[in-house]
């Protein structure tokens, strides 16, 4: 049986893991890239077992998704695993690795830290999309989905480098949406409400942010990775082919609540 494949960058936890499981349930083969230390191996192994239980191919690679050499090797690996009838259908960009520092002062972000944050959290989407499309295996109803955050337009302490990267990511999505439209490939960014993930817990003052969001959200709870994954299940369907170039808020009304 031919498989549709989803490439998920940042697959091991949070949004990436939840989206991988949702797409595996829809019958997608999962090709995941993550960058984790050995301590995370048990949870990653458990995730792979859950995905494989849906009777789909599952491949994980533990390496830096922003590396040109690693990206090329990963794509070659994926192509070797694909049957002739298989297609590349979905690319999910959920990389959450960046520097949390102010722009000025004693702890000001260094140039190399700023460039690394932009490269991992924004620029890498360009290179993965381009290289996957150039394989000729990207399907005509392909979907590019990238995780952004409210920090792209809201100032939080020490979030400047990541906020800039998220703003660049959204601009990248818009550009890709226009350039890929003739091929039938859509590109959208997903802006989740405040979600308690490992990435969020690295932000100074995240406890207050969580409590404020819980009180503000009309449903009285935080957004979960599962909430976002359920939207992705809808976005990968052919019926959403005319939805592209957007920043889609997945927050239960949190952003519009007074």
C-alpha positions in Angstrom: 0.0 0.0 0.0 1.3 3.4 -0.9 2.1 5.8 1.9 1.8 9.5 2.3 4.8 10.7 4.4 5.0 13.5 6.9 8.4 15.0 7.7 8.3 16.4 11.3 11.1 18.6 12.5 11.1 18.6 16.3 9.2 15.4 16.6 10.3 14.1 20.0 8.1 16.2 22.3 5.4 18.9 22.6 3.7 19.9 19.4 5.8 17.7 17.2 5.1 14.6 19.1 1.3 15.3 19.2 1.2 16.1 15.5 3.1 12.9 14.7 0.6 10.8 16.5 -2.4 12.5 14.9 -0.9 12.0 11.4 0.0 8.4 12.1 -3.6 7.8 13.1 -4.5 9.2 9.6 -2.2 6.7 8.0 0.8 8.9 7.3 4.3 7.5 7.5 6.3 9.5 10.0 9.9 10.7 9.3 10.9 12.6 12.3 14.0 14.7 13.1 14.9 15.7 16.7 17.9 16.8 18.7 17.9 15.2 22.1 20.3 13.9 24.8 20.5 10.3 25.9 18.2 11.0 28.9 15.3 11.5 26.5 15.7 8.1 24.9 13.0 6.3 26.9 10.3 8.8 26.1 11.3 8.9 22.5 11.3 5.1 22.2 7.8 5.0 23.7 6.6 7.6 21.2 8.0 5.5 18.3 6.2 2.4 19.6 2.9 4.3 19.8 3.3 5.6 16.3 4.3 2.1 14.9 1.1 0.7 16.5 -0.9 2.5 13.8 0.8 0.2 11.2 2.7 3.0 9.5 6.4 3.3 8.8 8.2 5.3 11.5 11.8 6.7 11.1 13.5 9.0 13.7 16.8 10.7 13.3 18.5 12.3 16.3 20.5 15.1 14.8 20.7 18.9 14.2 17.9 19.7 11.6 19.6 23.0 10.9 22.8 21.4 9.6 23.1 21.3 5.8 24.9 18.0 5.8 22.4 16.4 8.2 19.5 17.7 6.2 20.8 16.2 3.0 21.6 12.9 4.6 18.1 12.7 6.2 16.4 13.4 2.9 18.5 10.8 1.1 17.5 8.3 3.9 13.8 9.2 3.4 13.9 8.7 -0.3 15.6 5.3 0.0 12.8 4.2 2.3 10.0 5.4 0.0 8.3 3.1 -2.4 7.7 4.3 -6.0 4.1 5.1 -5.2 4.8 6.9 -2.0 4.5 10.7 -1.8 5.9 13.5 0.5 2.8 15.2 1.7 3.5 17.2 4.9 6.4 19.1 6.3 5.9 20.3 9.9 8.4 22.7 11.4 8.4 22.6 15.2 12.0 23.4 16.1 12.2 25.1 19.5 15.9 25.7 20.0 17.0 29.3 20.5 18.7 31.8 22.8 16.7 33.6 25.5 18.6 36.8 26.2 18.0 40.6 26.0 19.3 42.6 23.1 21.2 45.0 25.5 22.9 44.9 28.9 25.2 42.5 30.6 23.5 39.4 29.3 23.0 40.8 25.8 22.7 38.2 23.0 25.9 37.6 21.0 25.9 37.7 17.2 26.5 33.9 17.0 23.6 33.3 19.3 21.3 35.5 17.3 22.3 34.0 14.0 21.9 30.4 15.4 18.4 31.2 16.7 17.3 32.6 13.3 18.9 29.7 11.4 17.2 27.0 13.5 13.8 28.6 14.1 13.2 30.3 10.8 15.8 29.9 8.0 15.8 26.1 8.3 12.2 26.0 7.0 13.3 27.5 3.7 16.0 24.9 3.2 13.9 21.9 4.1 11.0 23.0 2.0 13.2 23.8 -1.0 15.1 20.5 -0.8 12.0 18.4 -0.3 10.3 20.0 -3.3 13.4 19.5 -5.5 13.2 15.8 -4.9 10.2 15.7 -7.2 8.3 13.6 -4.6 6.3 16.4 -3.0 2.6 15.7 -3.8 0.5 18.3 -5.5 -1.6 18.7 -2.4 1.4 19.2 -0.1 1.2 21.0 3.2 3.9 23.1 4.9 3.0 23.9 8.5 5.2 25.9 10.9 4.7 26.5 14.6 5.0 30.2 15.6 4.1 32.0 18.8 2.6 35.3 20.1 6.2 36.4 20.7 6.4 37.3 17.0 4.3 40.4 17.8 4.4 40.7 21.6 7.5 41.7 23.7 8.4 39.3 26.5 11.5 39.7 28.7 14.5 37.9 27.2 12.4 36.6 24.3 13.8 39.0 21.7 15.9 36.6 19.7 13.2 34.0 19.5 10.6 36.7 18.8 12.6 37.9 15.8 12.9 34.3 14.6 9.2 33.7 14.9 8.4 36.9 13.0 10.8 35.8 10.3 9.2 32.4 10.2 5.8 33.9 9.6 7.2 36.0 6.7 8.8 32.8 5.3 5.5 31.1 5.4 3.8 33.9 3.4 6.6 33.8 0.8 6.4 30.1 0.5 2.7 30.2 0.1 3.0 32.4 -3.0 5.9 30.7 -4.5 4.5 27.2 -4.1 0.9 27.9 -5.0 1.4 27.0 -8.7 2.4 23.5 -7.5 -0.7 23.1 -5.3 1.4 23.2 -2.1 0.1 25.3 0.8 2.0 26.9 3.6 0.5 28.1 6.9 1.8 29.0 10.4 0.1 27.8 13.5 0.0 30.1 16.5 -1.0 28.1 19.6 -2.2 29.7 22.8 0.1 29.4 25.8 1.0 25.7 26.1 2.9 24.1 28.9 5.8 22.6 27.1 9.5 22.1 27.8 10.2 25.1 25.6 7.8 27.3 27.5 9.4 26.3 30.8 12.7 27.7 29.6 11.2 31.3 29.4 11.9 33.4 32.5 8.7 34.2 34.2 6.8 31.4 32.5 4.8 30.6 35.7 3.1 34.0 35.6 2.5 33.7 31.9 0.8 30.3 32.4 -1.4 31.6 35.2 -2.5 34.7 33.3 -3.4 32.7 30.2 -5.3 30.2 32.3 -7.4 33.0 33.7 -7.8 34.8 30.4 -8.8 31.8 28.2 -12.6 31.6 27.8 -12.4 27.8 28.4 -10.4 28.3 31.6 -7.5 26.1 30.6 -4.3 26.3 28.6 -3.9 25.1 25.0 -2.5 21.6 24.7 -0.4 20.0 21.9 -3.4 17.8 21.3 -5.5 20.8 20.4 -3.0 21.8 17.7 -2.6 18.3 16.4 -6.4 17.9 15.9 -6.3 21.0 13.6 -3.4 19.6 11.7 -5.6 16.5 10.9 -8.0 18.8 9.2 -5.4 20.9 7.4 -3.9 17.9 5.6 -7.1 17.1 3.9 -7.6 18.0 0.3 -10.6 20.2 1.1 -8.3 22.8 2.7 -6.3 23.4 -0.5 -7.4 27.0 -0.7 -6.2 27.9 2.7 -2.6 29.2 2.5 -0.3 32.0 3.7 -2.0 32.4 7.0 -1.1 32.6 10.7 -3.8 30.4 12.2 -4.5 31.0 15.9 -5.2 27.8 17.8 -5.9 29.1 21.3 -9.6 28.7 22.2 -10.2 32.4 21.9 -7.4 33.3 24.3 -6.0 36.1 22.1 -9.4 37.8 21.7 -10.6 37.6 25.3 -10.6 41.0 27.2 
